[in-house]
Amino acid sequence: MNGKPDTAVPAAPVVAPASSFLGKAGPLVLARLFTAGLTLSIPLVLARMLSLDEYGTYYQLFLIATTLYYVLPFGIVQSLYYFLPRAEEKRPWLGQTLLFMTGVGVVAAGMVWVVLGPVAHHFDNPALLAHRGTLAVYTAFLIGAFPLEISLTSQGRTKHSAIAYLVSDVLRALSMVVPCLLGFGLRGMMLAVAGFAFVRYVAAWVVVPRGSSGPLLRAGLWREQLVYAAPFGAAMALAIPQQNAHLYMVASAVAPALYALYRVGCFQLPVVDLLYTPTSEVLMVRLGELENQGRMEEGVVAFREAAGRLAYVFLPFAAFLFAAAPEFIGALFGAKFLPAVPIFRVSVLGVVLAILPMDGVLRARGHTRAILLSYLLKAVVTAPLVWFGVKRFGMTGGVVSWAVAEVVGKSALLVRVPAALSTPERMLHIRDIIPWRELGKASLAAVASAVAVFLLRVCTEHAWRGLPEGFVWRVLPLAVAGLLFVTGYVGVLHATGVRPLSLLVSLRSRRAGGS
């Protein structure tokens, strides 16, 4: 694949430890799984309680907040994954991170107050200005509380991190859904989420420093943290605007009602974050431990294990969403959002691209400049793609330009992972890090099951049209398609020698051993 000969490449170890490091991700996955339903309810409830114009305004408000949330921290919080596993005194790293994020939150609030006017004019949506104050408060406290779960995970306290995720996600979902259900609309929701962000900020200062040793601050550490975080922070400053460029471009080109359709098309179930984030986080901690123990040759085994398990989930998930897109959009959002189906089918590519936790490896090994370079490349590619795509092809051009840029960026990361996992005794290539067997079997089963869903629609399309109105009847076609897909997927995996239930039991036992 890379043009180099295959000689002198010893076989990878085939025996993994009985207690898998991935087991430590179990509490995080379970917490996210429990709250996924509540989190998922947010756009579904708002889609029914708000008009299309208000729904588009809601998405525009949070587009601004999330852009600042991921850009301004400059990688300082994520650097805890590198420093805390290696630090004897953890409290100084936590203290200076909390103080930095508090200052960043204040800066973010000022930016929201200043730029919301020009943004509202650019989006041709003056309704944004009615929420200037609450958006500024929400953004400030949300950024200030950024270190909460990451500080716990990076210390190996995955159970405590899972509890934090659980409580925070429940409160967030309630603060966004309940005001709309009670009739207070978008204004009531924005007041509630501002209050939620404040509570989360207070909790961060109570929880994060607890149980760690050392003073809250120690001179000399800040420069070391900043030097490490700077490449990754610069990468985020490039990556997040690049990833959101199509959203800003479409928002400026269409009315809020059409923008609501576009955002529904870009909607993703929280499965990727549910599994990818904790797996990547625990992988980072594991690689740090292996480096300290002088066992870095086991890093590639850990990476392949993580990627293989993600493949068995993400590949069928993406295939099902692509095949059952009309049933999915119709059931969750209603028939008025069915024009978003073509956009949605392109956006599910993001699920496939999340199979390999490459950024976690590069961050754990200190190769943050590689991440910066990949995002720089994506930014260079995105700017002309988005401008031309939206101008020439409208909303479809926007989502396609995003997909192309994502493929370019992931490819740039992939070529750097082998070097990050290599040791002086063994230089790795791309072919050595990919879990080929897992990818092949998962792909075969997913594609076969997706074809079955397409055939089902051809045979039952006229029957579904005669169903009565109501949520239960809207969900029925999706449920039938899902049952067919799962049955086909499990059946094909069995035919290839994979036992899904055995994999689940294995993961559960390893989680018990790892926790």
C-alpha positions as CSV (number, residue, x, y, z in Angstrom):
1,M,0.0,0.0,0.0
2,N,2.9,2.4,0.7
3,G,5.2,1.0,-1.9
4,K,7.7,-0.6,0.6
5,P,8.5,-4.3,0.7
6,D,6.9,-6.6,3.1
7,T,10.1,-8.2,4.4
8,A,11.4,-7.8,7.9
9,V,7.9,-7.2,9.3
10,P,7.3,-9.6,12.2
11,A,3.9,-10.9,12.8
12,A,1.8,-8.9,15.2
13,P,1.0,-10.5,18.6
14,V,-2.2,-12.4,18.4
15,V,-2.9,-12.9,22.1
16,A,-4.3,-9.9,23.9
17,P,-4.4,-9.6,27.7
18,A,-7.3,-11.3,29.3
19,S,-8.4,-8.1,30.8
20,S,-8.9,-5.7,27.9
21,F,-8.2,-2.1,28.3
22,L,-11.4,-1.4,26.4
23,G,-13.2,-2.7,29.4
24,K,-12.5,0.6,31.2
25,A,-14.6,2.4,28.6
26,G,-17.6,0.3,29.7
27,P,-18.9,2.8,32.3
28,L,-18.6,5.7,29.9
29,V,-20.4,3.8,27.2
30,L,-23.2,2.7,29.5
31,A,-23.7,6.2,30.8
32,R,-23.8,7.7,27.3
33,L,-26.2,4.9,26.2
34,F,-28.5,5.6,29.1
35,T,-28.7,9.3,28.3
36,A,-28.7,8.9,24.5
37,G,-32.5,8.6,24.5
38,L,-32.9,11.8,26.4
39,T,-30.3,13.6,24.2
40,L,-32.0,12.3,21.1
41,S,-35.3,13.7,22.3
42,I,-34.1,17.3,22.0
43,P,-34.2,17.8,18.2
44,L,-37.2,15.5,17.9
45,V,-39.3,17.5,20.5
46,L,-38.2,20.9,19.2
47,A,-39.0,19.9,15.6
48,R,-42.7,19.4,16.7
49,M,-43.0,22.2,19.2
50,L,-41.3,25.0,17.1
51,S,-42.1,26.4,13.7
52,L,-39.6,25.8,10.9
53,D,-38.3,29.3,11.3
54,E,-37.8,28.9,15.1
55,Y,-36.2,25.5,14.6
56,G,-33.8,27.0,12.2
57,T,-33.1,29.9,14.6
58,Y,-32.4,27.3,17.4
59,Y,-29.8,25.5,15.2
60,Q,-28.2,28.8,14.3
61,L,-27.8,29.9,18.0
62,F,-26.2,26.6,19.0
63,L,-24.0,26.6,15.9
64,I,-22.4,29.8,17.2
65,A,-22.0,28.5,20.7
66,T,-20.5,25.1,19.7
67,T,-18.1,26.7,17.4
68,L,-16.7,28.9,20.2
69,Y,-16.8,25.9,22.6
70,Y,-14.5,23.8,20.5
71,V,-12.2,26.5,19.2
72,L,-11.4,28.8,22.1
73,P,-10.1,26.2,24.6
74,F,-7.1,25.7,22.3
75,G,-6.5,22.1,23.2
76,I,-5.7,22.9,26.9
77,V,-8.3,20.6,28.3
78,Q,-7.5,17.7,25.9
79,S,-3.9,17.9,26.9
80,L,-4.9,16.4,30.3
81,Y,-5.0,13.1,28.5
82,Y,-1.3,13.4,28.0
83,F,-0.1,15.0,31.2
84,L,-2.2,13.4,34.0
85,P,-1.3,9.7,33.3
86,R,2.4,10.8,33.6
87,A,2.1,13.3,36.5
88,E,2.8,12.5,40.1
89,E,1.0,15.7,41.3
90,K,-2.1,16.0,39.3
91,R,-3.8,19.0,41.1
92,P,-1.7,21.7,39.5
93,W,-2.5,20.6,36.0
94,L,-6.2,20.6,36.9
95,G,-6.2,23.9,38.7
96,Q,-4.5,25.9,35.9
97,T,-6.8,24.2,33.3
98,L,-9.9,25.3,35.3
99,L,-8.6,28.9,35.6
100,F,-7.7,29.1,31.9
101,M,-11.2,27.8,30.9
102,T,-12.9,30.3,33.1
103,G,-11.0,33.1,31.3
104,V,-11.8,31.6,28.0
105,G,-15.5,31.5,28.9
106,V,-15.5,35.3,29.7
107,V,-13.9,35.9,26.3
108,A,-16.5,33.8,24.6
109,A,-19.3,35.7,26.2
110,G,-17.9,39.0,25.0
111,M,-17.5,37.6,21.5
112,V,-21.1,36.4,21.4
113,W,-22.3,39.8,22.4
114,V,-20.2,41.6,19.8
115,V,-20.6,39.3,16.8
116,L,-24.2,38.2,17.1
117,G,-25.4,41.4,15.4
118,P,-23.3,41.0,12.2
119,V,-24.1,37.2,12.2
120,A,-27.8,37.9,12.4
121,H,-27.4,40.3,9.5
122,H,-25.4,37.7,7.5
123,F,-27.9,35.0,8.2
124,D,-30.8,37.4,7.4
125,N,-32.4,36.4,10.7
126,P,-32.9,39.2,13.2
127,A,-34.6,36.8,15.6
128,L,-31.2,35.8,16.8
129,L,-30.7,39.1,18.6
130,A,-33.5,38.4,21.0
131,H,-31.3,35.7,22.6
132,R,-28.0,37.6,22.8
133,G,-27.8,37.7,26.6
134,T,-28.8,34.1,27.3
135,L,-26.5,32.8,24.5
136,A,-23.5,34.7,26.0
137,V,-24.2,33.4,29.5
138,Y,-24.7,29.8,28.3
139,T,-21.5,29.8,26.2
140,A,-19.4,31.3,29.0
141,F,-20.3,28.8,31.7
142,L,-20.4,25.8,29.3
143,I,-16.8,26.5,28.2
144,G,-15.8,27.1,31.9
145,A,-17.0,23.6,32.8
146,F,-15.3,21.9,29.8
147,P,-12.7,20.0,32.0
148,L,-15.3,18.2,34.1
149,E,-15.5,14.7,32.5
150,I,-12.1,14.8,30.7
151,S,-10.3,15.4,34.0
152,L,-11.8,12.3,35.5
153,T,-11.3,10.1,32.5
154,S,-7.7,11.1,32.1
155,Q,-7.0,10.0,35.7
156,G,-8.5,6.6,35.0
157,R,-11.6,7.4,37.1
158,T,-14.0,6.2,34.3
159,K,-16.9,5.4,36.7
160,H,-16.8,8.9,38.1
161,S,-16.6,10.3,34.6
162,A,-19.6,8.2,33.6
163,I,-21.7,9.6,36.5
164,A,-20.8,13.1,35.5
165,Y,-21.8,12.4,31.9
166,L,-25.0,10.8,33.1
167,V,-26.1,13.7,35.4
168,S,-25.0,16.4,33.0
169,D,-26.7,14.9,29.9
170,V,-29.9,14.4,31.8
171,L,-30.0,17.9,33.1
172,R,-29.1,19.3,29.6
173,A,-31.9,17.3,27.9
174,L,-34.5,18.4,30.5
175,S,-33.4,22.1,30.3
176,M,-34.0,22.1,26.5
177,V,-37.1,20.0,26.3
178,V,-39.2,20.8,29.3
179,P,-39.6,24.6,28.6
180,C,-40.9,23.9,25.1
181,L,-43.3,21.2,26.4
182,L,-44.6,23.8,28.9
183,G,-45.2,26.3,26.1
184,F,-42.3,28.7,26.9
185,G,-40.8,28.3,23.5
186,L,-37.3,29.1,22.4
187,R,-36.9,32.0,24.8
188,G,-37.7,29.7,27.8
189,M,-35.4,27.1,26.5
190,M,-32.5,29.5,26.3
191,L,-33.0,30.7,29.8
192,A,-33.1,27.1,31.1
193,V,-29.9,26.1,29.3
194,A,-28.1,29.2,30.6
195,G,-29.0,28.0,34.1
196,F,-27.9,24.5,33.3
197,A,-24.5,25.7,32.2
198,F,-24.0,27.7,35.4
199,V,-24.8,24.6,37.5
200,R,-22.3,22.6,35.5
201,Y,-19.6,25.2,36.0
202,V,-20.0,25.1,39.7
203,A,-19.9,21.3,39.7
204,A,-16.6,21.4,37.7
205,W,-14.9,23.5,40.4
206,V,-16.2,21.1,43.1
207,V,-15.4,17.8,41.4
208,V,-12.3,18.3,39.2
209,P,-9.7,19.2,41.9
210,R,-11.0,16.7,44.4
211,G,-8.9,13.6,45.2
212,S,-5.8,14.9,43.4
213,S,-2.5,15.6,45.1
214,G,-0.4,18.8,45.0
215,P,-1.1,22.5,45.1
216,L,-3.8,24.0,42.9
217,L,-1.2,25.9,41.0
218,R,2.5,25.3,40.4
219,A,4.8,27.7,38.5
220,G,6.5,26.4,35.5
221,L,3.9,23.8,34.4
222,W,1.8,26.2,32.4
223,R,4.4,26.7,29.7
224,E,4.8,23.0,29.3
225,Q,1.1,22.4,28.9
226,L,0.7,25.3,26.5
227,V,3.6,24.1,24.3
228,Y,2.0,20.6,24.1
229,A,-1.5,21.9,23.5
230,A,-0.7,24.6,21.0
231,P,-0.5,22.4,17.8
232,F,-3.7,20.6,18.8
233,G,-5.4,23.9,19.7
234,A,-4.4,25.4,16.4
235,A,-5.7,22.3,14.7
236,M,-9.1,22.8,16.4
237,A,-9.1,26.5,15.4
238,L,-8.8,25.2,11.8
239,A,-10.9,22.1,12.2
240,I,-14.1,23.4,13.8
241,P,-14.7,26.3,11.4
242,Q,-13.8,24.0,8.6
243,Q,-16.3,21.3,9.8
244,N,-19.0,24.0,10.3
245,A,-18.2,25.9,7.1
246,H,-21.0,24.2,5.2
247,L,-23.4,25.0,8.0
248,Y,-22.5,28.7,8.0
249,M,-22.6,28.9,4.2
250,V,-26.0,27.3,3.9
251,A,-27.4,29.4,6.7
252,S,-26.3,32.5,4.8
253,A,-27.8,31.3,1.5
254,V,-31.2,30.0,2.5
255,A,-34.1,31.1,4.8
256,P,-34.3,29.7,8.4
257,A,-37.0,27.2,7.4
258,L,-34.8,25.7,4.7
259,Y,-31.9,25.7,7.1
260,A,-34.0,23.6,9.5
261,L,-34.3,21.0,6.7
262,Y,-30.6,21.1,6.1
263,R,-29.8,20.5,9.8
264,V,-32.2,17.6,9.9
265,G,-30.4,16.2,6.9
266,C,-27.1,16.5,8.8
267,F,-28.6,15.0,12.0
268,Q,-26.8,12.0,13.5
269,L,-27.8,9.7,16.2
270,P,-25.4,9.9,19.2
271,V,-24.0,6.5,18.5
272,V,-20.7,7.8,17.2
273,D,-20.0,10.0,20.3
274,L,-21.5,7.2,22.5
275,L,-18.8,4.7,21.4
276,Y,-16.0,6.6,19.7
277,T,-15.3,9.2,22.3
278,P,-14.9,6.9,25.4
279,T,-13.0,4.3,23.3
280,S,-10.6,7.0,22.0
281,E,-10.2,8.4,25.5
282,V,-9.4,5.1,27.1
283,L,-7.1,4.2,24.2
284,M,-5.1,7.4,24.8
285,V,-4.7,6.5,28.5
286,R,-3.7,3.0,27.6
287,L,-1.0,4.1,25.2
288,G,0.4,6.4,27.9
289,E,0.5,3.5,30.3
290,L,2.3,1.3,27.7
291,E,4.8,3.9,27.0
292,N,5.6,4.3,30.7
293,Q,5.9,0.5,31.1
294,G,8.2,0.2,28.1
295,R,5.7,-2.0,26.2
296,M,4.9,0.3,23.3
297,E,5.0,-2.6,20.9
298,E,1.6,-3.6,22.2
299,G,0.1,-0.2,21.1
300,V,-0.8,-1.5,17.6
301,V,-2.7,-4.4,19.2
302,A,-4.7,-1.9,21.3
303,F,-5.4,0.2,18.3
304,R,-6.6,-2.7,16.1
305,E,-8.8,-4.0,19.0
306,A,-10.5,-0.6,19.4
307,A,-11.0,-0.1,15.6
308,G,-12.2,-3.7,15.1
309,R,-14.9,-3.3,17.7
310,L,-16.0,0.1,16.4
311,A,-16.2,-1.4,12.9
312,Y,-18.7,-4.1,14.0
313,V,-21.0,-1.2,15.2
314,F,-20.4,1.7,12.9
315,L,-20.5,-0.1,9.5
316,P,-23.9,-1.6,10.0
317,F,-25.2,1.5,11.6
318,A,-24.2,3.7,8.6
319,A,-25.5,1.1,6.1
320,F,-28.9,1.0,7.9
321,L,-29.3,4.7,8.1
322,F,-28.4,5.0,4.4
323,A,-30.9,2.3,3.3
324,A,-33.7,3.3,5.7
325,A,-33.3,7.1,5.4
326,P,-36.9,7.8,4.4
327,E,-38.3,5.7,7.2
328,F,-35.9,7.2,9.7
329,I,-36.5,10.9,8.8
330,G,-40.3,10.3,8.5
331,A,-40.6,8.5,11.9
332,L,-38.4,10.9,13.9
333,F,-39.1,14.3,12.4
334,G,-42.3,13.9,10.4
335,A,-43.2,14.0,6.7
336,K,-42.5,17.7,6.3
337,F,-38.8,16.9,6.7
338,L,-38.6,14.1,4.0
339,P,-36.9,16.5,1.5
340,A,-33.8,16.2,3.8
341,V,-33.3,12.5,2.9
342,P,-30.7,13.0,0.2
343,I,-28.7,15.2,2.5
344,F,-29.0,12.7,5.3
345,R,-27.7,9.9,3.1
346,V,-24.5,11.8,2.4
347,S,-24.0,12.8,6.0
348,V,-23.9,9.2,7.3
349,L,-20.5,8.9,5.7
350,G,-19.2,10.5,8.9
351,V,-20.2,7.4,10.8
352,V,-17.9,5.2,8.6
353,L,-15.0,7.7,8.9
354,A,-15.1,7.3,12.7
355,I,-14.1,3.7,12.8
356,L,-10.4,4.4,13.2
357,P,-9.6,6.4,16.4
358,M,-6.6,8.0,14.8
359,D,-6.6,11.4,16.5
360,G,-6.5,9.8,19.9
361,V,-3.4,7.8,18.9
362,L,-1.6,10.9,17.6
363,R,-2.5,13.0,20.7
364,A,-1.4,10.2,23.1
365,R,1.9,9.9,21.3
366,G,2.5,13.6,21.2
367,H,2.1,13.9,17.4
368,T,-0.2,16.8,17.6
369,R,1.5,18.6,14.8
370,A,0.2,15.9,12.5
371,I,-3.3,16.7,13.6
372,L,-2.6,20.4,12.9
373,L,-1.4,19.6,9.4
374,S,-4.3,17.4,8.6
375,Y,-6.8,20.1,9.6
376,L,-4.8,22.7,7.7
377,L,-5.2,20.6,4.6
378,K,-8.9,20.2,5.2
379,A,-9.3,23.9,5.6
380,V,-7.5,24.6,2.3
381,V,-9.7,22.0,0.6
382,T,-13.0,23.1,2.3
383,A,-13.0,26.8,1.5
384,P,-13.3,26.5,-2.3
385,L,-15.4,23.4,-2.1
386,V,-18.1,24.9,0.1
387,W,-18.2,28.1,-1.8
388,F,-18.6,26.4,-5.1
389,G,-20.8,23.6,-3.9
390,V,-23.4,25.8,-2.2
391,K,-23.4,28.4,-4.9
392,R,-23.7,25.8,-7.7
393,F,-25.7,23.0,-6.1
394,G,-27.4,24.5,-3.1
395,M,-27.8,22.5,0.1
396,T,-26.7,19.2,-1.6
397,G,-23.5,20.9,-2.6
398,G,-22.9,21.9,1.0
399,V,-23.1,18.4,2.5
400,V,-21.1,16.9,-0.4
401,S,-18.3,19.4,0.1
402,W,-18.2,18.5,3.8
403,A,-17.9,14.8,3.0
404,V,-15.1,15.3,0.5
405,A,-13.1,17.4,3.0
406,E,-13.6,14.8,5.7
407,V,-12.2,12.0,3.5
408,V,-9.2,14.2,2.8
409,G,-8.6,15.0,6.4
410,K,-8.9,11.4,7.6
411,S,-6.5,10.2,4.9
412,A,-4.0,12.7,6.1
413,L,-4.3,11.4,9.7
414,L,-4.1,7.8,8.6
415,V,-0.7,8.1,7.0
416,R,0.8,9.4,10.3
417,V,-0.6,6.7,12.6
418,P,1.9,3.9,11.7
419,A,4.8,6.1,12.7
420,A,3.1,7.0,16.0
421,L,2.6,3.3,16.9
422,S,6.0,2.2,15.6
423,T,8.9,1.2,17.9
424,P,12.7,1.0,17.1
425,E,12.3,-2.8,16.8
426,R,9.3,-2.6,14.4
427,M,8.4,0.0,11.9
428,L,4.7,-0.2,11.0
429,H,2.9,0.5,7.8
430,I,-0.7,1.3,7.1
431,R,-1.5,-2.3,6.3
432,D,-0.3,-3.3,9.8
433,I,-2.7,-1.1,11.7
434,I,-6.0,-1.8,9.9
435,P,-8.2,-4.6,11.3
436,W,-8.8,-6.1,7.9
437,R,-10.7,-9.2,9.0
438,E,-13.2,-7.2,11.1
439,L,-13.7,-4.6,8.4
440,G,-14.3,-7.2,5.7
441,K,-16.8,-9.3,7.7
442,A,-18.7,-6.2,9.0
443,S,-18.8,-4.7,5.5
444,L,-20.2,-7.9,3.9
445,A,-22.9,-8.3,6.5
446,A,-23.8,-4.6,6.4
447,V,-24.1,-4.3,2.6
448,A,-26.2,-7.5,2.4
449,S,-28.6,-6.3,5.0
450,A,-28.9,-2.8,3.4
451,V,-29.8,-4.4,0.1
452,A,-32.6,-6.3,1.9
453,V,-34.0,-3.0,3.3
454,F,-34.1,-1.5,-0.2
455,L,-35.9,-4.5,-1.5
456,L,-38.4,-4.3,1.4
457,R,-39.2,-0.8,0.5
458,V,-39.9,-1.7,-3.1
459,C,-42.3,-4.5,-2.0
460,T,-44.1,-2.5,0.8
461,E,-44.1,1.1,-0.4
462,H,-47.7,1.2,-1.4
463,A,-48.9,-0.6,1.8
464,W,-47.1,2.0,4.0
465,R,-48.8,4.9,2.3
466,G,-52.2,3.7,3.6
467,L,-51.2,3.7,7.3
468,P,-53.1,6.1,9.7
469,E,-51.5,9.2,11.1
470,G,-49.7,9.1,14.4
471,F,-46.3,8.4,15.8
472,V,-46.7,4.7,16.3
473,W,-47.8,4.2,12.7
474,R,-44.9,6.4,11.5
475,V,-42.4,4.2,13.4
476,L,-43.8,0.9,12.1
477,P,-42.0,1.0,8.7
478,L,-38.7,1.9,10.5
479,A,-39.2,-0.9,13.0
480,V,-39.8,-3.5,10.3
481,A,-36.8,-2.3,8.3
482,G,-34.7,-2.4,11.5
483,L,-35.8,-5.9,12.4
484,L,-35.0,-7.1,8.9
485,F,-31.6,-5.4,8.9
486,V,-30.5,-6.7,12.3
487,T,-31.6,-10.3,11.4
488,G,-29.7,-10.1,8.1
489,Y,-26.6,-8.6,9.7
490,V,-26.4,-11.1,12.5
491,G,-27.1,-14.0,10.1
492,V,-24.3,-13.0,7.7
493,L,-21.9,-12.5,10.6
494,H,-22.8,-16.0,11.8
495,A,-22.1,-17.4,8.3
496,T,-18.7,-15.8,8.3
497,G,-17.8,-17.3,11.7
498,V,-18.5,-14.2,13.9
499,R,-20.7,-14.7,16.9
500,P,-22.1,-11.2,17.9
501,L,-23.4,-12.4,21.3
502,S,-20.0,-13.9,22.1
503,L,-18.4,-10.5,21.3
504,L,-20.9,-8.8,23.7
505,V,-20.2,-11.3,26.4
506,S,-16.5,-11.0,25.9
507,L,-16.6,-7.2,26.1
508,R,-18.7,-7.4,29.3
509,S,-16.3,-9.8,31.0
510,R,-13.3,-7.7,30.0
511,R,-15.1,-4.6,31.3
512,A,-15.5,-6.3,34.7
513,G,-11.9,-7.2,34.7
514,G,-10.7,-3.8,33.6
515,S,-12.8,-1.7,36.0
